Every structure is written in structure tokens, then in C-alpha cells.
Amino acid sequence: MPETTPDILAGLDIAPDYFGESPEESAVRKSLAEIAEKNPLTGSRIALARMCLSLAKNIAKGNEKGRAVANEVATLSQLMDQLDPPVVDADTSDLPPELRRIADALATAPRPGGPTASNAPES
């Protein structure tokens, strides 16, 4: 039996079906618990979470029967993004030139013969 999730999902009013629960459903249930720990699920977010669990069940059943599930997977991904939006990159256009060089250097993968602190080009 998978580990039980805390009462975070209690507001979803969904009876966990751990016996026979698919890996897809377990993964979505675990993700929803993590999302709810960061930002409690209330109001319409509860409905979105319930839809995510239903979609996970449909995806698992479709996979068992060999059906195409790409649309359901895309919808599930969109709903999960609504519940836990990706972090948007900050606007760095107003950084001083020195900080811009440091940020650019940190974002660049190192390569043999590439710039070092002692031979970095001046901007």
C-alpha cells in the first residue's frame, strides 16, 4: 500500500483508491500533495485538482487499452501548470554591466580553453 498523503487533500473530497491505483494516479496524487503544501488548494483550485486525478485515471485506463492519450496528457499538464505555475525568469535588463557579465558567465557551460577569471574579455 503506498504511503498515505497528509490531510492536505482532504478538501478534495476524494476517497483515495490506493488498492489498484495506477502509477499515473499515484504520481498525480503525490504532486497535488506537494502543490497543496506550498499553496493550499481552495475554491476553483480544488476542482482543478479533482480534474487532474480524473485525467490521471483516464490516462491509465487508456494506456491499458492501447488508446491514444496525448490529448488527456496535454490537458493534465496544463491543469498542473495552472495549479503550480512555473517560475517566470526575472527581468535582468537593468543589471549593471559587471553583474550582467557574471550572470552571463554563470549561464554559460564551461568549455576547455574558454574564458577564465584571468582572461575574461572586457565588455
Summary of the structure (lengths in Angstrom):
residues: 123
radius of gyration: 22.0
end to end distance: 59.5
largest distance: 63.0
contacts: 267
relative contact order: 0.11
helix: 56%
strand: 0%
